[in-house]
Amino acid sequence: MGHCKGGIWYHAPAFAAWPNSRQPPAQSIYSGRPKTMQPTSFEKSKIKFLLLEGVHQSALDTLTKAGYDNVEYLKTSLEGDELKEKIANAHFVGIRSRTQLTEEVFASANKLLAVGCFCIGTNQVDLTAALGRGIPVFNAPYSNTRSVAELVIGQAILLLRGIPEKNALLHRGVWQKAAKGSFETRGKKLGIVGYGNIGSQLSVLAEAMGMKVYLYDVVTKLPLGNATQVDSLEELMRECDVISLHVPETAQTKNMIGAKELGWMKPEGIFINASRGTVVDIDALAAALESKQIAGAAIDVFPVEPKSNDEEFVSPLRAFENCIITPHVGGSTMEAQENIGVEVAEKLVRYSDNGSSFSAVNFPEVSLPAHPDNHRLLHIHKNVPGVLSEINRIFSDTGINIRSQYLQTNEDVGYVVMDIDEQYSELALRKLNEVNGTIRCRVLF
């Protein structure tokens, strides 16, 4: 069963049964220090943050401003034993898209409280493994939507004008001034596959440039502006001049665009993917470019990407001058990275400071304001009937008054935040550890 020592989570394997007789004694949340000198359960200087992949300086600044200065900052991703060794001593970890947090990695991270993905996606994290250990995962789903949408607009303009090929020829000294195959964006039809945060932002920008916007999504959406939703992917790809993908990486979207789908496009059609690398069959796209089945493409994401800037990028798309290939930079603008750094770091700070799990992607969302002169207890448990009743029975039997309580659950896990009189926190912690189904618990402050 989970227990708490020195204000930091310690826990046994998720969802196992733990005999009550084996529960360790609860530790003092103040570790012998006078209450007036230490208002929280664990000194911030002892809470370690591990930030990987060169996240923006704004993340460091946000943590420092909040009082967290024990930060290890690395510009590269980690994997294997090196990642396990580093994460074993971390309470919070921040990553981008390269670092893979698997079940095996989480098994080495006994101190880990939360994960911050400084990007939109979270497919690089085993969310189930994190949830089973009571670890919320936070991301930045909105901070770089504008950056991605602007890149797609820019790529569409360049490809419709045939600029990539003209640029390549001119670098070789070939002057080819001609209007043939060069088109304006105004009046062209843009087909958006996946009408989420980025797709809808792209829709607005495209309409402002005079494009006619169509969308296809697996669910019915309320389009912005004059965009029109169509009933099938085939209809969208046959009708539109430019196709842009904005879908998540799932089993359903893997290789959703292959030879058949590319065959639906117009010969003068432009294909753009700035979503996930696994959704497009790259060999099929290369074949379509080779046969001039489509006029051009722009690809920002790939099924296999280099782990660092020192590794060579290998792809059949390198052979085509009418294909813009970029190194996964859709969201890599200074503005976006700064915004992402602040957004995700603030979410980690709130969770560390007051237990707020609001906007976690895999975890029940709970948020409560702090109450003076109270101690806050956080209890994460398996979502089974009777746990909350057992928790409340503990407070009823011991005569401990609950000043405030908030419970939220998802399919697998329940998360309870409780504020009680400070003199009863150690007793309450000890009793909460005896609740069957406990994953983690601690006194926060």
MORASUL-V198779 format. One record per residue. RES is the residue in one letter. SS is DSSP state (helix for helix, strand for strand, loop for the rest). PHI is phi in whole degrees, 0 to 359 (NA if undefined). Layout:
# MORASUL-V198779
<<RES | SS | PHI> <RES | SS | PHI>>
This chain:
# MORASUL-V198779
<<M | loop | NA> <G | loop | 296> <H | strand | 216> <C | strand | 235> <K | strand | 225> <G | loop | 63> <G | loop | 84> <I | strand | 247> <W | strand | 297> <Y | strand | 228> <H | loop | 206> <A | loop | 267> <P | loop | 306> <A | loop | 296> <F | loop | 65> <A | loop | 270> <A | loop | 261> <W | loop | 239> <P | loop | 299> <N | helix | 300> <S | helix | 293> <R | helix | 263> <Q | loop | 292> <P | loop | 287> <P | loop | 293> <A | loop | 293> <Q | loop | 264> <S | loop | 294> <I | loop | 286> <Y | loop | 257> <S | loop | 50> <G | loop | 85> <R | loop | 272> <P | loop | 299> <K | helix | 303> <T | helix | 294> <M | helix | 263> <Q | loop | 222> <P | loop | 284> <T | loop | 245> <S | loop | 283> <F | loop | 208> <E | loop | 300> <K | helix | 298> <S | helix | 294> <K | helix | 263> <I | loop | 272> <K | loop | 263> <F | strand | 254> <L | strand | 245> <L | strand | 249> <L | loop | 245> <E | loop | 66> <G | loop | 61> <V | loop | 301> <H | loop | 297> <Q | helix | 304> <S | helix | 300> <A | helix | 293> <L | helix | 298> <D | helix | 297> <T | helix | 295> <L | helix | 295> <T | helix | 297> <K | helix | 300> <A | loop | 276> <G | loop | 99> <Y | loop | 258> <D | loop | 241> <N | loop | 268> <V | strand | 236> <E | strand | 258> <Y | strand | 242> <L | loop | 236> <K | loop | 274> <T | loop | 245> <S | loop | 277> <L | loop | 233> <E | loop | 208> <G | helix | 61> <D | helix | 296> <E | helix | 295> <L | helix | 295> <K | helix | 299> <E | helix | 294> <K | helix | 290> <I | helix | 285> <A | loop | 299> <N | loop | 254> <A | loop | 263> <H | loop | 266> <F | strand | 224> <V | strand | 232> <G | strand | 240> <I | strand | 224> <R | loop | 248> <S | loop | 261> <R | loop | 275> <T | loop | 290> <Q | loop | 257> <L | strand | 260> <T | loop | 261> <E | helix | 305> <E | helix | 296> <V | helix | 292> <F | helix | 298> <A | helix | 296> <S | loop | 266> <A | loop | 249> <N | loop | 291> <K | loop | 264> <L | loop | 294> <L | loop | 259> <A | strand | 200> <V | strand | 239> <G | strand | 244> <C | strand | 264> <F | loop | 275> <C | loop | 190> <I | loop | 279> <G | loop | 279> <T | loop | 228> <N | loop | 290> <Q | loop | 278> <V | strand | 241> <D | loop | 283> <L | helix | 295> <T | helix | 293> <A | helix | 297> <A | helix | 294> <L | helix | 299> <G | helix | 298> <R | loop | 256> <G | loop | 71> <I | loop | 251> <P | strand | 286> <V | strand | 240> <F | strand | 246> <N | loop | 217> <A | loop | 233> <P | loop | 287> <Y | loop | 240> <S | loop | 292> <N | loop | 243> <T | helix | 298> <R | helix | 296> <S | helix | 298> <V | helix | 294> <A | helix | 299> <E | helix | 295> <L | helix | 299> <V | helix | 297> <I | helix | 299> <G | helix | 298> <Q | helix | 296> <A | helix | 298> <I | helix | 298> <L | helix | 298> <L | helix | 288> <L | helix | 296> <R | loop | 272> <G | loop | 71> <I | helix | 295> <P | helix | 305> <E | helix | 291> <K | helix | 298> <N | helix | 297> <A | helix | 297> <L | helix | 295> <L | helix | 293> <H | helix | 295> <R | loop | 264> <G | loop | 88> <V | loop | 264> <W | loop | 266> <Q | loop | 231> <K | loop | 271> <A | loop | 200> <A | loop | 267> <K | loop | 298> <G | loop | 76> <S | loop | 247> <F | loop | 227> <E | loop | 283> <T | loop | 280> <R | loop | 302> <G | loop | 88> <K | loop | 283> <K | strand | 262> <L | strand | 258> <G | strand | 256> <I | strand | 254> <V | strand | 259> <G | loop | 99> <Y | loop | 254> <G | loop | 263> <N | helix | 297> <I | helix | 283> <G | helix | 302> <S | helix | 290> <Q | helix | 295> <L | helix | 299> <S | helix | 302> <V | helix | 294> <L | helix | 296> <A | helix | 295> <E | helix | 296> <A | helix | 296> <M | loop | 266> <G | loop | 91> <M | loop | 277> <K | strand | 264> <V | strand | 255> <Y | strand | 236> <L | strand | 221> <Y | strand | 230> <D | loop | 214> <V | loop | 286> <V | loop | 237> <T | loop | 289> <K | loop | 242> <L | loop | 268> <P | loop | 293> <L | loop | 275> <G | loop | 58> <N | loop | 254> <A | loop | 298> <T | strand | 237> <Q | strand | 272> <V | loop | 252> <D | loop | 274> <S | loop | 213> <L | helix | 296> <E | helix | 298> <E | helix | 300> <L | helix | 297> <M | helix | 287> <R | helix | 284> <E | helix | 274> <C | loop | 263> <D | loop | 275> <V | strand | 233> <I | strand | 246> <S | strand | 231> <L | strand | 267> <H | loop | 214> <V | loop | 241> <P | loop | 281> <E | loop | 270> <T | loop | 221> <A | loop | 298> <Q | loop | 285> <T | loop | 265> <K | loop | 298> <N | loop | 52> <M | loop | 292> <I | strand | 246> <G | loop | 229> <A | helix | 300> <K | helix | 297> <E | helix | 293> <L | helix | 296> <G | helix | 293> <W | loop | 285> <M | loop | 285> <K | loop | 291> <P | loop | 301> <E | loop | 267> <G | loop | 286> <I | strand | 245> <F | strand | 243> <I | strand | 229> <N | strand | 229> <A | loop | 234> <S | loop | 255> <R | loop | 226> <G | helix | 294> <T | helix | 280> <V | helix | 275> <V | strand | 238> <D | loop | 282> <I | helix | 297> <D | helix | 296> <A | helix | 293> <L | helix | 294> <A | helix | 300> <A | helix | 295> <A | helix | 294> <L | helix | 289> <E | helix | 298> <S | loop | 273> <K | loop | 59> <Q | loop | 293> <I | loop | 231> <A | loop | 277> <G | strand | 180> <A | strand | 208> <A | strand | 222> <I | strand | 234> <D | loop | 251> <V | loop | 228> <F | loop | 222> <P | loop | 301> <V | loop | 232> <E | loop | 239> <P | loop | 303> <K | loop | 279> <S | loop | 207> <N | loop | 290> <D | loop | 272> <E | loop | 267> <E | loop | 291> <F | loop | 272> <V | loop | 242> <S | loop | 195> <P | helix | 295> <L | helix | 288> <R | helix | 298> <A | helix | 279> <F | loop | 247> <E | loop | 286> <N | loop | 266> <C | strand | 235> <I | strand | 278> <I | strand | 243> <T | loop | 233> <P | loop | 276> <H | loop | 55> <V | loop | 247> <G | loop | 308> <G | loop | 259> <S | loop | 265> <T | loop | 251> <M | helix | 299> <E | helix | 295> <A | helix | 295> <Q | helix | 295> <E | helix | 295> <N | helix | 297> <I | helix | 296> <G | helix | 302> <V | helix | 292> <E | helix | 299> <V | helix | 288> <A | helix | 298> <E | helix | 296> <K | helix | 295> <L | helix | 294> <V | helix | 297> <R | helix | 297> <Y | helix | 293> <S | helix | 291> <D | helix | 282> <N | helix | 224> <G | loop | 83> <S | loop | 291> <S | loop | 250> <F | loop | 301> <S | loop | 77> <A | loop | 295> <V | loop | 276> <N | loop | 233> <F | loop | 219> <P | loop | 303> <E | loop | 269> <V | loop | 228> <S | loop | 210> <L | loop | 224> <P | loop | 288> <A | loop | 288> <H | loop | 240> <P | loop | 302> <D | loop | 66> <N | strand | 246> <H | strand | 251> <R | strand | 256> <L | strand | 251> <L | strand | 246> <H | strand | 228> <I | strand | 249> <H | strand | 216> <K | strand | 296> <N | loop | 280> <V | loop | 231> <P | loop | 300> <G | loop | 98> <V | helix | 294> <L | helix | 297> <S | helix | 298> <E | helix | 294> <I | helix | 297> <N | helix | 293> <R | helix | 296> <I | helix | 300> <F | helix | 289> <S | helix | 292> <D | helix | 292> <T | helix | 267> <G | loop | 72> <I | loop | 271> <N | loop | 276> <I | strand | 269> <R | strand | 288> <S | strand | 203> <Q | strand | 210> <Y | strand | 220> <L | strand | 238> <Q | strand | 220> <T | strand | 228> <N | loop | 241> <E | loop | 299> <D | loop | 248> <V | strand | 229> <G | strand | 246> <Y | strand | 228> <V | strand | 245> <V | strand | 246> <M | strand | 227> <D | strand | 251> <I | strand | 225> <D | strand | 301> <E | helix | 298> <Q | helix | 290> <Y | helix | 255> <S | helix | 294> <E | helix | 292> <L | helix | 296> <A | helix | 297> <L | helix | 298> <R | helix | 298> <K | helix | 290> <L | helix | 295> <N | loop | 296> <E | loop | 271> <V | loop | 289> <N | loop | 294> <G | loop | 102> <T | strand | 296> <I | strand | 261> <R | strand | 209> <C | strand | 206> <R | strand | 196> <V | strand | 268> <L | loop | 275> <F | loop | 205>>
